């Protein structure tokens, strides 16, 4: 084998990881030494991502966008698998599933709000100053903001095949704008809330907390250093679950493709796109099996260490955030500046207003954690939701992070009609109006679920 620099397949991956590591270290230095940045609450991963983005566009470094997108994709799943393997301190209850259902309703209702606003913008432009604009383009707002670059790319490509010139690039640009809104506007909101005293001492307590020994290790755990290091065990558990995730997704998509090739074209993309949900479910299943084995005496020790699993998830989230921002392509906007800017700005505004209303109802005991995490996810991705949440809940002690997972699971079921509407809208100008009306009706039904549905014991 050629071990020299000429072997780009050998060194390329390592060099790109080194760029991410260097950006994180430089961002950490800037946050420590520059008072303005330190007071801004700008997360180090976000700052590092924008440093790489700037260096990429100045031509000083080469950023492999394909590799960065791969890191984002795998980082989401690996981070949430690590989180889902953690041993809960208290036994769960039906209230978790109930909140998960309402979290799913929040997610899908946000899609609908974004979709209705997006359609009104593009239909309005098409009827006035931009008569040639593809009217259904507004539905790329919930695809880019709500579901992320994967769905924005897929739906944008399908719209491009139906006559929307530059549809794929437009969808990716909307997704990129959403990520910037999540990271930049989200940080600004955190600062405003902090200065108004809304966050209490959440941010101040981050560096002052002195954990005891129980914070690092629970009773009956495997030794810190044995014939194999405890950290190696945690990583092995995460990777084994991710292997099972791949096999499960591969089995599902292969079966669906064999039974119904037409259905596979839509569903299989969703299955691979939501691999983090499958991974989280398998991780929780493994956690239950390990606990049952320990209770029965088959397993003598607890293999998971919550502290190390938190560190592993934090590592993957940091890498993912830097890579996600660095992979943004500003060229995707092309010649669609007016609809793009309107969708980007209005999308952020209506998403925030909508979430301030519904999150106060669903998350009364951790309102700001629930609000900030949902805003980050529903303008960017789950990773940006966790990013913002970690600024006010660094140990992820509130249920807000888990709500992103359980809510996304319920959101797949509740959101199925949204994908149907997205496919219907481009068929005609009239159909765009019909889709907007149907979306408004479905939104009203979800509001009933959010505001009226109660647990039996509370009814």
Buried (B, 14 or more C-beta within 10 A) or exposed (E): EEEEEEEEEBBEBEBBBEBBEBBBEBBBEBBEEEEEBEEBBBBBBBBBBBBBBEBBEEEEBEBBBEBBBBBBBBBBBBBBBBBBBBBEEEEEEEEBEBBBBBBBBBBBBBBBBBBBBBBBBBBBBBEEEBEEBBBBBBBBBBBBBBBBBBBBBBBBBBBBEEEBEBBBBBBBBBBBBBBBBBBBBBBEBBBEBBEEEEBEEBBEEBEEEEEEEEEEBBEEBBEEEEEEEBBEBBBEBBEBBBEBBBEBBEEBBEEBBEEEEEEBEBBBBBBBBBBBBBBBBBBBEBBEEBBEEBEEEEBEEBBBBBBBBBBBBBBBBBBBBBBBBBBBBEEBBEEBEEBBEBBBEBBBEBBBEBBEEBBEEBBEEBBBBBBBBBBBBBBBBBBBBBBBBBBBBBBBEBBBBBBBBBBBBBBBEBBEBBBEBBBBBBEEEEBBBBBBEBBEEBBEEBBEBBBEEEEEEEE
